């Protein structure tokens, strides 16, 4: 199992629509992952260099890669609907 995290930097010019992110974008990602998406979530950050963090628990890196090959362009194109910044993407093995 892996966790993929999408970290959205906070800047003086950044914008972020959490309602859109949680009601449209992240469900779109989960649908693209299908049964390989074990769960997903989003955090509104109150301190530090990020405005928001989204995450998904996925069965494997291969499953994530396959979903992004098939639906990645659609998912990336949707980013402009909720923010004007590019997320940092971090992927790691779930240890516990």
C-alpha positions as CSV (number, residue, x, y, z in Angstrom):
1,X,0.0,0.0,0.0
2,X,1.2,3.5,-0.8
3,X,0.1,7.0,0.2
4,X,0.2,9.7,-2.5
5,X,0.2,13.2,-1.1
6,X,-0.5,16.4,-2.9
7,X,0.9,19.4,-1.1
8,X,-0.3,22.8,-2.2
9,X,2.2,25.6,-1.4
10,X,0.9,28.8,0.2
11,X,2.0,32.1,-1.4
12,X,0.8,35.6,-1.3
13,X,-0.9,35.0,-4.6
14,X,-2.2,31.5,-4.1
15,X,-5.9,30.6,-4.2
16,X,-7.5,27.3,-3.2
17,X,-11.2,26.2,-3.3
18,X,-11.5,23.4,-0.7
19,X,-15.2,22.8,-1.4
20,X,-14.4,22.1,-5.1
21,X,-11.4,20.0,-4.2
22,X,-13.3,17.8,-1.8
23,X,-16.6,17.6,-3.8
24,X,-15.2,17.3,-7.3
25,X,-11.5,16.9,-7.8
26,X,-10.6,14.2,-5.2
27,X,-13.7,12.1,-6.1
28,X,-12.5,12.3,-9.7
29,X,-9.1,11.0,-8.6
30,X,-10.7,8.2,-6.6
31,X,-12.9,7.2,-9.5
32,X,-9.8,7.1,-11.8
33,X,-8.1,4.8,-9.3
34,X,-11.2,2.6,-8.9
35,X,-10.9,-0.3,-6.5
36,X,-7.2,0.5,-6.0
37,X,-8.1,3.6,-4.0
38,X,-8.5,2.4,-0.4
39,X,-9.4,5.9,0.9
40,X,-8.6,9.5,0.4
41,X,-8.8,12.8,2.3
42,X,-7.9,16.5,2.4
43,X,-6.5,18.7,5.1
44,X,-6.8,22.5,5.3
45,X,-3.4,23.5,6.7
46,X,-3.3,26.2,9.4
47,X,0.4,26.7,9.7
48,X,3.5,26.1,7.7
49,X,4.4,26.5,4.0
50,X,1.3,24.6,2.6
51,X,-2.3,25.7,2.2
52,X,-3.8,22.3,1.7
53,X,-2.8,18.6,1.5
54,X,-4.7,16.0,-0.3
55,X,-3.9,12.3,0.0
56,X,-4.9,8.9,-1.3
57,X,-4.2,5.4,-0.1
58,X,-3.6,3.3,-3.2
59,X,-2.9,-0.5,-3.5
60,X,0.4,0.0,-5.3
61,X,2.6,2.5,-7.2
62,X,1.9,0.5,-10.3
63,X,-1.9,0.9,-9.9
64,X,-1.4,4.7,-9.4
65,X,0.8,4.9,-12.4
66,X,-1.7,3.0,-14.6
67,X,-4.5,5.3,-13.5
68,X,-2.5,8.4,-14.2
69,X,-1.5,7.0,-17.7
70,X,-5.2,6.6,-18.5
71,X,-6.8,9.6,-16.7
72,X,-3.9,11.8,-15.6
73,X,-4.4,14.5,-18.3
74,X,-8.0,15.0,-17.2
75,X,-7.0,15.1,-13.5
76,X,-4.2,17.6,-14.2
77,X,-6.4,19.8,-16.3
78,X,-8.9,20.0,-13.5
79,X,-6.3,21.6,-11.1
80,X,-7.0,25.1,-12.6
81,X,-10.6,24.8,-11.3
82,X,-9.6,25.0,-7.7
83,X,-6.1,26.5,-7.4
84,X,-3.5,28.6,-9.2
85,X,-0.5,26.7,-7.8
86,X,1.1,23.4,-8.8
87,X,1.2,20.8,-6.0
88,X,4.3,19.0,-4.8
89,X,3.6,15.3,-5.1
90,X,5.0,12.9,-2.6
91,X,4.6,9.1,-2.7
92,X,5.6,6.6,-0.1
93,X,5.1,3.1,1.2
94,X,2.6,2.9,4.2
95,X,4.5,1.4,7.1
96,X,1.7,1.5,9.6
